[in-house]
């Protein structure tokens, strides 16, 4: 098969070799039994097309393709170093999630959105567990299997993994048929409101985030927990008049921002 010439990280991808599964296993066995650097080099070069196929999932996010390719190769080398020949698993099956995991870690560490340390740690553990389970099961594990392996709640694992996913622009084109492109924002709507109430919800969240911790505490007790100003004053240790003043000021600020 003829491949179109594309140069990535200084490599002409049209000239990359492709190893069969049996050739990969033979080289892995030689490398592990004799420590052959030549066998390891052949394994790396013979799987670079696999790296190219995996990084296609991560392009279009503003990342340099050469950088993604080099990160993917690091994942490939880790897969080569850690592959267990005693397991009945194809090397390609084991290798793909290792490469993808390395790319996800890179994108997580340089993520555009700030994520809490606890979520990042859980996401990192979840990705490690997914790679380990993939090797053991010979297939991609479910979120529940990952959660069970970590002793965590399924919802927490889902939240952690989603927290390190790259944000998508609302104006990202998702379809075009020679006319104006259809963007993601065009597909988002509120069936009960023509005024796009979800935008108001986002604005409300931003307004609430600008309040002080004491103001948030007062509003939460007053409107989420249904407590009186007197009850709130007793709980947080200030007068009812102060609660009233802070409550009115917080509501006024929210209205101004909305």
C-alpha angles and dihedrals in degrees: 000000000000117000127204113248112255122165116215123171088349094306125122099226092198089068098049115122123231121215125211118236092253091052090051092051092048092051092046090052092048092048094049095043100042104018089237111184089194092058090049091051091050090050092053095047092043093055101044090101087059089055090051092052092051096048090057086078091058102044123103093051098102093265121134109252092220090055092049091049093052092048089049090053089054088056089049092053091049089052091051092049095047104037113126112216091196091067119088093233130121112243091232090053090053095040101054097063090043091056092043091048092053090050092048091051090052092050091045093053091049096037120153093220122063111241125189118259093240092055092047091050092050091047090051091050090047092053091049090049090048091053092047093047091047089057092047098043099034089228141069108282123230122249089251091055090051091048091049091050090053096040088236135129116269092232091053091052091049091049092048094050092045091049092065095046114111116259116249122220115243086225094055107132110240100173138015130177104181089289133075110326120250109237131202092251089060089062095052117086145140112240089204097050136040091200096074096246091190088073088055089051091054090048090049091052090051091049092050091048089059093060124097120256091253092051091049090049092052095048092046092053094042102044106019098038097030096229125157123246089251092054091048091049091053093048098050097034104244134108125277089242091057091049090052093048094047092045093052092046092050093048091048092052092049091051091049092052092047 
